[in-house]
Amino acid sequence: ADHLSIALLGSKFMGRAHSNGWLQAGHFFDLPLTPALTVASARNPADLEDFAARWGWSRWTTEWEEAVTADDVDLVDIGTPNHVHRDQATRDDHVRCEARHQWRGHVAGGGGDALHRVVLEDRDLPPE
């Protein structure tokens, strides 16, 4: 495949910032795969439908579990409040989450192997 199929959890500020980032990434970097905005998930269906249409997400769901487990998703981008990151990182392959401090000292929940595969990009914390 020539694309990376993405599921995004969250549609408020971080969801908008991450959507913009995925759309702009190819302008900044020579990417081996083109990001594909496959499915967005958040709680409010009316807001989520507008969000998905505005940012170009192919589909949306109010059930984050559906987005995380979708067969056509290659990477889950978690843009929800920090206190739910651990519960949402249940997929046993690629999960992207910015808040490294949320993971320190925790054992993986849910899918087990998700913890060591999380891509962490918190520039304020030293490398572990």
C-alpha positions as CSV (number, residue, x, y, z in Angstrom):
1,A,0.0,0.0,0.0
2,D,1.1,3.6,-0.6
3,H,-0.8,5.0,2.3
4,L,-0.9,4.9,6.1
5,S,-4.5,4.5,7.3
6,I,-5.1,6.6,10.4
7,A,-7.7,6.5,13.2
8,L,-7.9,9.6,15.3
9,L,-9.5,9.6,18.8
10,G,-10.6,13.1,19.8
11,S,-12.1,16.0,17.8
12,K,-11.5,19.1,19.9
13,F,-8.3,21.2,20.0
14,M,-5.8,18.2,19.7
15,G,-8.0,16.5,17.2
16,R,-7.9,19.6,15.0
17,A,-4.2,20.0,15.5
18,H,-3.4,16.4,14.7
19,S,-5.7,16.4,11.6
20,N,-3.9,19.5,10.3
21,G,-0.6,17.8,11.1
22,W,-1.5,14.7,9.1
23,L,-2.7,16.9,6.2
24,Q,0.5,19.0,6.2
25,A,3.1,16.3,6.9
26,G,3.8,15.7,3.2
27,H,4.6,19.4,2.6
28,F,7.4,19.2,5.3
29,F,8.8,15.8,4.8
30,D,9.3,13.2,2.0
31,L,7.1,10.5,3.4
32,P,7.3,6.9,2.3
33,L,3.5,6.6,2.8
34,T,0.7,9.2,2.4
35,P,-1.4,9.7,5.5
36,A,-5.0,8.7,4.9
37,L,-7.6,10.1,7.3
38,T,-9.6,7.0,7.6
39,V,-11.8,7.2,10.8
40,A,-12.3,9.9,13.5
41,S,-13.9,9.1,16.8
42,A,-15.3,11.4,19.5
43,R,-18.4,11.4,21.8
44,N,-20.7,14.1,20.3
45,P,-22.1,12.9,17.0
46,A,-23.2,16.3,15.7
47,D,-19.9,17.9,16.4
48,L,-18.0,14.8,15.1
49,E,-19.9,14.8,11.8
50,D,-19.0,18.5,11.2
51,F,-15.4,17.8,12.3
52,A,-15.0,14.8,10.0
53,A,-16.4,16.8,7.0
54,R,-14.2,19.8,7.7
55,W,-11.0,17.9,8.0
56,G,-11.6,15.2,5.4
57,W,-12.0,12.1,7.5
58,S,-13.5,9.3,5.4
59,R,-15.8,8.2,8.2
60,W,-16.5,8.7,11.9
61,T,-17.8,6.9,14.9
62,T,-18.8,7.8,18.4
63,E,-17.4,4.4,19.6
64,W,-13.6,4.7,20.0
65,E,-13.3,0.9,20.3
66,E,-14.7,0.6,16.8
67,A,-12.0,3.0,15.5
68,V,-9.2,1.3,17.4
69,T,-10.1,-2.2,16.2
70,A,-10.9,-1.4,12.6
71,D,-9.2,-3.8,10.1
72,D,-8.4,-1.0,7.7
73,V,-6.5,1.1,10.3
74,D,-2.7,1.1,10.4
75,L,-2.1,3.6,13.1
76,V,-4.2,5.0,16.0
77,D,-3.5,8.7,16.9
78,I,-4.8,9.5,20.4
79,G,-5.8,13.1,20.8
80,T,-8.1,12.8,23.8
81,P,-7.6,14.0,27.4
82,N,-4.6,12.4,29.1
83,H,-6.6,10.5,31.7
84,V,-8.1,8.2,29.0
85,H,-4.9,7.5,27.0
86,R,-4.0,4.3,28.8
87,D,-7.5,2.8,28.3
88,Q,-7.5,3.7,24.6
89,A,-4.1,2.3,23.7
90,T,-5.4,-1.2,23.5
91,R,-4.3,-2.0,20.0
92,D,-1.4,-4.4,19.7
93,D,0.3,-2.5,16.9
94,H,0.9,1.2,16.2
95,V,-0.4,3.8,18.6
96,R,0.6,7.4,18.6
97,C,0.3,9.5,21.8
98,E,2.1,12.6,22.9
99,A,1.9,12.5,26.7
100,R,4.8,10.3,27.7
101,H,4.4,11.3,31.4
102,Q,1.1,9.3,31.4
103,W,2.9,6.1,30.6
104,R,5.8,6.3,33.1
105,G,5.6,3.6,35.8
106,H,2.5,2.0,34.3
107,V,2.2,-1.6,33.0
108,A,0.4,-1.9,29.8
109,G,-3.4,-2.4,30.0
110,G,-5.8,-3.8,27.5
111,G,-3.9,-5.2,24.5
112,G,-0.7,-5.7,26.5
113,D,1.9,-5.0,23.9
114,A,0.6,-1.5,23.0
115,L,2.7,0.2,25.7
116,H,6.1,-0.5,24.2
117,R,4.9,0.5,20.7
118,V,3.6,3.9,21.6
119,V,5.3,6.7,19.7
120,L,6.1,9.4,22.3
121,E,6.9,12.9,21.3
122,D,7.0,15.0,24.5
123,R,9.9,17.4,24.0
124,D,9.8,18.6,27.6
125,L,10.8,15.3,29.2
126,P,14.3,13.7,28.9
127,P,14.6,10.4,27.0
128,E,14.0,7.3,29.1
